[in-house]
Amino acid sequence: MILKTQNLTKQFDGVHAIDNLSISIRKGKITSIIGPNGSGKTTLTNILSGIIPIDSGCIVLHDTVTLSKVRPYDMPSYGITRTFQEVRLFEQMPVLDNVLVVLTERNVFGALFERHGSFHLKQAEEVLRRVGLWDKRMELASGLSYGQRKLLEIARVLALCEGSQASIILFDEPFAGLFPQMVKAVSSIIKSLKQEGRSIVLIEHNMDLIRELSDHVIVIDSGRFLAEGSPSEVLERKDVIEAYLGE
């Protein structure tokens, strides 16, 4: 296992968003974390990426590193990167510069005024071609369509993979609001990352995509572990169906 949580707990105003949760993420596989709205999926992703602190419990990485405190600027050094439900870009920078900022591994101002070498420019071109945005490279991020903005955020994750060899990628609802053609493009990218040996954690509501992409599925409900197994096993379980449908 490349990542584990052990008795992980997080409360907000006395309410458990994550409640004594212990799960394992498999190396080189696509693990989907599913559950009804409010089940704690995004809270878990925010904890794993250091966005919010742990109240108790710990994260174990690569079976060697145990973390009871996580900070967002530490996570790339552990090989973890992510996307967000709400796309986060440098709106008034061109598409190309949004990728170069990541590739140069500097603060935004340093990267903006750096004279980029041919190596970084070639990497940026490869990443933008991979997501189909090379022709948009000189447009401001703010001018992109919603789907293109999602693709640019994924391009930035791919660039971070190039720069830091990220081994664990957290995708928080990457398909939300996308047209079918872009859903296929993002699916293809996620599959290719798995083929490269990356470990994918996918938060997603579309069960057809869960069936198509997942090697392993973990279900949480009210911040607690409910079930795990292959997509076919888990999605047919009565307790999982009841959690989703409230029956």
C-alpha positions, -999 to +999 in steps of 0.1 A: +000+000+000+013+034-009-009+054+015-029+045+046-050+064+071-051+051+107-080+061+129-082+095+111-106+120+128-116+155+119-144+175+135-161+208+126-180+225+154-182+192+173-195+172+142-174+144+129-166+150+092-141+121+093-147+096+121-119+071+131-113+063+094-087+036+084-083+030+047-055+019+023-047+032-012-030+006-035+002+014-053-001+019-091-039+015-090-070+037-094-088+038-060-122+056-060-136+070-028-174+072-031-202+081-007-234+102-005-232+140-003-218+150+030-200+117+036-166+133+041-149+127+007-137+162+001-127+166+037-106+135+034-090+148+003-082+181+020-066+162+049-045+140+026-032+171+007-025+191+039-052+217+033-068+211+067-052+197+098-058+163+114-075+162+148-063+127+156-050+096+139-023+096+112-014+091+076+012+065+066+030+070+033+051+043+015+049+021+047+078+042+061+066+078+069+040+084+096+024+118+097+002+132+124+005+167+111+004+176+074+011+209+057+003+217+020+038+228+012+052+195+025+030+172+004+049+175-029+080+163-012+060+131-003+049+128-039+013+139-034-005+164-057-042+171-064-069+188-083-098+208-068-136+208-073-133+245-078-106+252-104-077+272-090-057+290-117-038+322-122-066+339-140-047+369-155-018+348-168-017+330-201-023+293-203+014+286-210+026+306-180+001+288-157+021+256-166+055+272-165+049+284-129+046+248-119+075+235-139+100+260-126+091+252-089+094+288-078+070+312-063+047+328-088+066+361-091+099+345-095+085+322-122+068+350-140+100+370-145+122+340-151+136+337-186+123+302-194+148+279-210+140+255-239+138+226-215+108+240-195+092+253-227+094+218-242+079+203-211+051+228-211+043+221-247+042+184-241+018+188-212-005+212-230-006+190-261-015+161-239-046+179-226-054+195-260-047+231-250-015+239-269-035+261-294-048+281-264-013+287-249-013+325-253-049+330-241-055+342-205-068+315-182-098+337-174-109+334-211-112+296-212-144+277-210-152+257-179-141+225-194-109+240-207-102+254-173-105+219-158-081+206-184-056+234-176-057+224-139-050+188-149-022+201-171-007+218-140-009+185-121+008+168-150+035+194-150+040+189-113+044+152-120+071+160-145+089+183-120+086+163-088+078+128-099+045+128-079+035+093-072+000+099-057-025+121-075-058+131-058-086+139-083-115+157-066-145+154-090-125+160-122-155+153-144-181+176-128-197+198-154-178+185-184-192+177-218-189+140-230-160+148-252-140+163-224-150+134-200-134+111-225-102+132-226-099+133-188-106+096-185-078+090-210-054+111-190-063+093-157-058+059-174-024+070-189-012+082-154-020+047-141+000+032-169+029+054-159+028+038-124+011+067-106-014+059-078-047+076-084-073+086-058-106+095-075-135+113-059-165+109-083-203+107-083-208+092-117-211+054-111-205+046-148-171+063-146-164+045-113-171+012-130-149+021-160-119+035-142-116+020-108-095-010-097-107-006-062-136+013-045-138+025-009-172+037+004-175+061+033-206+074+049-208+101+076-170+101+077-169+064+085-157+034+065-186+015+050-173-009+024-145-017-001-138-040-030-140-042-067-166-019-084-188-048-093-188-061-057-192-028-039-219-012-061-242-042-057-241-042-019-273-035-002-258-012+025-240+009-002-273+013-022-291+022+010-265+048+019-269+065-015-307+062-018-316+066+019-338+035+017 
